Amino acid sequence: NVVAPPGGADGSAVRLINALVNLLTVRQGCAQQLVDLGLLDIGVSLMDFEKAKTCVAARPGSDETPEELTARAFTLVARLLTRAPGALSLAREAQLVRLLHAALEGGSKPMRAVSMGGDASAADQEAIERLELCVRIVAVLMTKTPGALDRLTERAPRIEEVSDETALGTSSSSSVAPVCFRDLSKRLLDIAGASRPSGHVDPDEASGPASRLRGNLALLFGALCDAQMGDSVPPSLHELDFSPIVETYIDIMRKERGAVQNNIGVFVTKLAQNPRYKQKVRDANGMESLHQIQLPKVEAQKAEAARKHRMVTNSDARTAEITRLKGLKGMD
């Protein structure tokens, strides 16, 4: 159903959604309240371009466009779903997956244009912003939304309660994947394959949409790589093959920075631990790169975790830390 446009008759839906996104930035705890008010359902509906057009058409005096409204709806849904990953009904989840599947089509073209550097068009840059949000939402669905990955991969049907009126041999629509997982994963792999940067990522681009997209793909693929080593793996998940992007992501790990580089390092580590891809990682000198890049990060994280643990459990360690901080303050 077409949702009623948010805001008053003379208001701007885009400005209202912008305000909600800003609210989620400064008050993350309000996400559940917004979900309870139906904002997640409205956001998913407005991700559909035709429904955004209907919303804009209901305001003849508005200067906003369906493209602007849809873009802000993607941002709102990404923010809300990240903070409330289990809030979608099955019907709304299926609608969202279909919208994401459509939005990912052809994503490798702008990804390649931006990754190659040079003069990527404004349209390509906008496309990457949208793709990054799509991948972020897909990652939340597959890794945090209860049962979503099972539904997408059509894992063996679960026992479900049915009414006496249910016809023999029928099943609920929730047991059928809203899109083909093989097709969805192919689109994601195509984008990943096109995401190799031509050179080392500049510091001012390390938190940009292209880098975030690479990092979110790595988080998603890492979870799927783990799932492939589980029990009773569905055929569609078993057939998913990361071999074509092993070398690509090892190279990206060498060129990225900061948190994104760490996420990619975790994914490459999982590839190296999976018997299907271990030799591929070796052949691309991935083991050496992991020891040079990822191992120091892991050791630093462990050292920091141990330091914090000592601060909590050891009074002498707390005293020493306070003394050290006072000394640093005196050097300012």
C-alpha positions as CSV (number, residue, x, y, z in Angstrom):
1,N,0.0,0.0,0.0
2,V,1.1,3.6,-0.6
3,V,1.9,5.2,2.7
4,A,0.6,8.6,3.6
5,P,3.3,11.2,3.1
6,P,5.0,12.1,6.4
7,G,4.7,15.6,7.6
8,G,1.9,18.1,7.2
9,A,0.2,19.0,4.0
10,D,2.6,22.0,3.5
11,G,5.7,20.3,4.9
12,S,8.7,18.7,3.2
13,A,9.0,15.0,3.5
14,V,12.7,15.3,2.7
15,R,13.3,17.9,5.4
16,L,11.4,15.8,7.9
17,I,13.4,12.6,7.1
18,N,16.6,14.7,7.3
19,A,15.6,15.8,10.8
20,L,14.9,12.2,11.8
21,V,18.3,11.1,10.5
22,N,20.0,13.9,12.5
23,L,18.0,12.9,15.6
24,L,19.2,9.4,15.3
25,T,22.8,10.7,15.1
26,V,22.6,12.7,18.3
27,R,20.1,10.4,20.2
28,Q,20.7,6.8,19.1
29,G,18.5,5.5,21.9
30,C,15.4,6.9,20.3
31,A,15.5,4.4,17.4
32,Q,13.1,2.0,19.0
33,Q,10.6,4.8,19.6
34,L,10.7,5.8,16.0
35,V,10.3,2.1,14.9
36,D,7.3,1.9,17.3
37,L,5.8,5.0,15.5
38,G,6.0,3.2,12.2
39,L,8.9,5.2,10.7
40,L,10.8,2.1,9.6
41,D,7.8,0.9,7.6
42,I,7.4,4.3,6.0
43,G,11.1,4.5,5.2
44,V,11.0,1.1,3.4
45,S,7.9,2.1,1.4
46,L,9.6,5.4,0.3
47,M,12.6,3.5,-0.9
48,D,10.3,2.4,-3.7
49,F,10.7,5.2,-6.4
50,E,7.0,4.9,-7.5
51,K,5.8,5.4,-4.0
52,A,8.1,8.3,-3.6
53,K,6.6,9.8,-6.7
54,T,3.1,9.4,-5.3
55,C,4.2,11.1,-2.1
56,V,5.8,14.1,-4.0
57,A,2.8,14.3,-6.3
58,A,0.6,14.8,-3.2
59,R,2.4,18.1,-2.6
60,P,2.0,20.2,-5.8
61,G,3.8,23.2,-4.3
62,S,6.8,21.2,-3.0
63,D,10.2,21.6,-4.7
64,E,11.5,18.2,-3.6
65,T,12.0,15.4,-6.1
66,P,11.2,11.6,-5.9
67,E,15.0,11.0,-6.2
68,E,15.7,13.1,-3.2
69,L,13.0,11.5,-1.1
70,T,14.1,8.0,-2.1
71,A,17.7,8.8,-1.2
72,R,16.8,10.1,2.2
73,A,14.6,7.1,2.8
74,F,17.6,4.7,2.2
75,T,19.6,6.7,4.8
76,L,16.7,6.6,7.3
77,V,16.2,2.8,6.9
78,A,19.9,2.1,7.2
79,R,20.1,4.1,10.5
80,L,17.0,2.6,12.0
81,L,17.7,-1.0,11.0
82,T,21.3,-0.8,12.3
83,R,19.9,0.0,15.7
84,A,16.8,-2.2,15.5
85,P,17.7,-5.1,13.2
86,G,14.8,-7.3,14.4
87,A,12.1,-4.7,13.9
88,L,10.8,-5.7,10.4
89,S,7.8,-7.8,9.8
90,L,8.4,-10.7,7.4
91,A,6.3,-9.0,4.7
92,R,8.2,-5.7,5.1
93,E,11.5,-7.6,5.2
94,A,10.6,-9.3,1.9
95,Q,9.7,-5.9,0.3
96,L,13.0,-4.4,1.5
97,V,15.1,-7.3,0.1
98,R,13.4,-6.9,-3.3
99,L,14.1,-3.2,-3.3
100,L,17.8,-3.8,-2.3
101,H,18.2,-6.5,-5.0
102,A,16.9,-4.1,-7.6
103,A,19.1,-1.2,-6.4
104,L,22.3,-3.3,-6.5
105,E,21.8,-4.1,-10.2
106,G,24.6,-2.7,-12.4
107,G,26.4,-1.4,-9.3
108,S,29.8,-2.7,-10.5
109,K,29.9,0.1,-13.2
110,P,30.0,3.1,-10.9
111,M,32.1,1.2,-8.4
112,R,34.8,0.6,-11.0
113,A,34.6,4.2,-12.2
114,V,35.1,5.6,-8.7
115,S,37.8,3.0,-7.7
116,M,39.9,3.7,-10.8
117,G,40.3,7.3,-9.6
118,G,40.5,10.2,-12.1
119,D,37.3,12.0,-13.0
120,A,34.4,10.0,-11.8
121,S,31.1,11.7,-12.6
122,A,28.8,13.2,-10.0
123,A,26.3,10.5,-11.0
124,D,28.8,7.8,-10.2
125,Q,29.6,9.4,-6.8
126,E,25.8,9.5,-6.0
127,A,25.5,5.9,-7.1
128,I,28.3,4.9,-4.7
129,E,26.5,6.7,-1.9
130,R,23.4,4.6,-2.6
131,L,25.3,1.4,-3.1
132,E,27.0,1.9,0.3
133,L,23.7,2.2,2.0
134,C,22.3,-0.8,0.2
135,V,25.3,-3.0,1.2
136,R,25.1,-1.8,4.8
137,I,21.4,-2.7,5.0
138,V,22.0,-6.1,3.3
139,A,24.8,-6.7,5.8
140,V,22.5,-5.9,8.8
141,L,19.8,-8.2,7.4
142,M,22.1,-11.2,6.8
143,T,24.2,-10.9,10.0
144,K,21.9,-9.4,12.6
145,T,18.2,-9.8,11.7
146,P,17.0,-13.1,13.2
147,G,16.4,-15.8,10.6
148,A,16.9,-13.5,7.6
149,L,19.8,-15.4,6.2
150,D,17.9,-18.7,6.6
151,R,15.0,-17.2,4.7
152,L,17.2,-15.8,1.9
153,T,19.1,-19.1,1.4
154,E,15.9,-21.2,1.9
155,R,17.4,-23.4,4.6
156,A,15.3,-26.5,5.3
157,P,11.8,-25.4,6.3
158,R,11.1,-25.0,9.9
159,I,8.1,-26.5,11.8
160,E,5.4,-23.8,11.9
161,E,2.0,-23.6,13.4
162,V,-0.9,-23.5,10.9
163,S,-4.6,-23.0,11.3
164,D,-7.2,-25.7,10.7
165,E,-8.2,-23.8,7.5
166,T,-4.8,-24.1,5.9
167,A,-4.9,-26.3,2.8
168,L,-2.9,-29.5,2.9
169,G,0.5,-29.2,1.3
170,T,0.6,-25.4,1.3
171,S,3.2,-23.4,3.1
172,S,3.5,-19.8,4.3
173,S,4.9,-17.2,1.9
174,S,7.7,-16.6,4.4
175,S,9.3,-19.9,3.5
176,V,10.0,-18.7,0.0
177,A,12.9,-16.3,-0.5
178,P,11.8,-12.9,-1.9
179,V,14.7,-13.0,-4.3
180,C,17.1,-15.6,-5.6
181,F,20.1,-15.7,-3.2
182,R,22.4,-16.8,-6.0
183,D,21.5,-13.7,-8.1
184,L,21.8,-11.4,-5.0
185,S,25.2,-12.7,-4.1
186,K,26.4,-12.4,-7.7
187,R,25.5,-8.7,-7.7
188,L,27.4,-8.2,-4.5
189,L,30.4,-10.2,-5.8
190,D,30.4,-8.1,-9.0
191,I,30.5,-4.9,-7.0
192,A,33.3,-6.3,-4.8
193,G,35.3,-7.3,-7.9
194,A,35.1,-3.8,-9.2
195,S,36.1,-2.2,-5.9
196,R,39.9,-2.5,-6.1
197,P,41.4,1.0,-5.8
198,S,44.0,1.9,-8.4
199,G,46.4,3.1,-5.7
200,H,46.6,3.5,-1.9
201,V,43.6,5.3,-0.5
202,D,44.3,8.9,0.5
203,P,43.7,9.7,4.2
204,D,40.9,12.1,3.4
205,E,39.1,9.4,1.4
206,A,39.5,6.6,4.0
207,S,36.1,7.3,5.5
208,G,34.4,8.0,2.2
209,P,31.5,6.0,0.7
210,A,33.7,3.8,-1.5
211,S,35.9,2.8,1.4
212,R,32.9,2.2,3.6
213,L,31.3,0.1,0.9
214,R,34.5,-2.1,0.7
215,G,34.5,-2.4,4.5
216,N,30.8,-3.4,4.7
217,L,31.2,-5.9,1.9
218,A,34.1,-7.4,3.9
219,L,31.9,-7.7,7.1
220,L,29.1,-9.3,5.1
221,F,31.4,-11.7,3.2
222,G,33.2,-12.6,6.4
223,A,30.0,-13.7,8.0
224,L,28.9,-15.7,4.9
225,C,32.4,-17.3,4.8
226,D,31.9,-18.5,8.4
227,A,28.4,-19.7,7.6
228,Q,29.8,-21.9,4.8
229,M,31.8,-23.9,7.3
230,G,28.7,-24.6,9.5
231,D,26.4,-27.6,9.6
232,S,23.6,-28.3,7.1
233,V,24.7,-25.5,4.8
234,P,21.9,-24.7,2.2
235,P,22.9,-25.4,-1.4
236,S,22.7,-21.7,-2.4
237,L,25.1,-20.7,0.3
238,H,27.4,-23.6,-0.3
239,E,27.6,-22.7,-4.0
240,L,28.6,-19.1,-3.2
241,D,32.3,-18.8,-4.3
242,F,34.6,-16.2,-3.0
243,S,37.6,-17.4,-5.1
244,P,37.3,-14.7,-7.7
245,I,37.7,-11.9,-5.2
246,V,40.4,-13.4,-2.9
247,E,43.3,-11.7,-4.7
248,T,41.2,-8.5,-5.1
249,Y,40.5,-8.2,-1.4
250,I,44.1,-9.0,-0.4
251,D,45.2,-6.1,-2.6
252,I,42.5,-3.9,-1.1
253,M,43.7,-4.8,2.4
254,R,47.2,-3.5,1.4
255,K,45.7,-0.2,0.0
256,E,43.0,0.7,2.5
257,R,43.4,2.4,5.9
258,G,42.1,2.4,9.5
259,A,38.9,0.6,10.4
260,V,38.1,-0.4,6.8
261,Q,41.5,-2.0,6.5
262,N,40.9,-3.9,9.7
263,N,37.5,-5.2,8.5
264,I,39.0,-6.4,5.3
265,G,41.8,-8.0,7.2
266,V,39.3,-9.9,9.3
267,F,37.6,-11.1,6.1
268,V,40.9,-12.2,4.5
269,T,41.8,-14.0,7.8
270,K,38.5,-15.9,7.5
271,L,39.3,-16.8,3.9
272,A,42.6,-18.2,5.1
273,Q,40.9,-20.3,7.7
274,N,38.4,-21.8,5.2
275,P,39.8,-24.9,3.5
276,R,38.1,-23.8,0.2
277,Y,40.1,-20.6,-0.1
278,K,43.2,-21.2,2.0
279,Q,45.4,-22.1,-1.0
280,K,44.1,-19.1,-3.0
281,V,45.2,-16.8,-0.1
282,R,48.6,-18.5,-0.1
283,D,49.0,-18.1,-3.9
284,A,48.3,-14.4,-3.6
285,N,50.9,-13.9,-0.8
286,G,48.0,-13.2,1.5
287,M,49.6,-14.9,4.5
288,E,52.5,-12.6,4.3
289,S,50.2,-9.6,4.1
290,L,48.2,-10.7,7.0
291,H,51.3,-11.0,9.2
292,Q,52.5,-7.6,8.1
293,I,49.2,-5.7,8.3
294,Q,46.6,-7.6,10.3
295,L,48.7,-9.3,13.0
296,P,50.1,-6.0,14.5
297,K,46.5,-4.7,14.6
298,V,45.2,-7.8,16.4
299,E,48.1,-7.8,18.9
300,A,47.5,-4.1,19.6
301,Q,43.8,-4.8,20.2
302,K,44.7,-7.6,22.6
303,A,47.2,-5.4,24.4
304,E,44.6,-2.7,24.8
305,A,42.0,-5.1,26.1
306,A,44.5,-6.6,28.6
307,R,45.3,-3.0,29.8
308,K,41.6,-2.2,30.3
309,H,41.1,-5.5,32.2
310,R,44.0,-4.7,34.5
311,M,42.5,-1.3,35.1
312,V,39.3,-2.9,36.3
313,T,40.8,-5.7,38.4
314,N,44.0,-4.3,39.7
315,S,44.3,-1.2,41.9
316,D,48.0,-0.8,41.4
317,A,47.4,-0.7,37.6
318,R,44.8,2.0,38.1
319,T,47.2,4.0,40.2
320,A,49.9,3.7,37.6
321,E,47.6,4.7,34.8
322,I,46.4,7.8,36.7
323,T,50.0,8.8,37.3
324,R,50.9,8.3,33.7
325,L,47.9,10.4,32.5
326,K,48.9,13.2,35.0
327,G,52.4,13.1,33.6
328,L,51.1,13.4,30.0
329,K,48.9,16.3,31.1
330,G,51.8,18.1,32.6
331,M,53.7,17.9,29.3
332,D,51.0,19.9,27.5
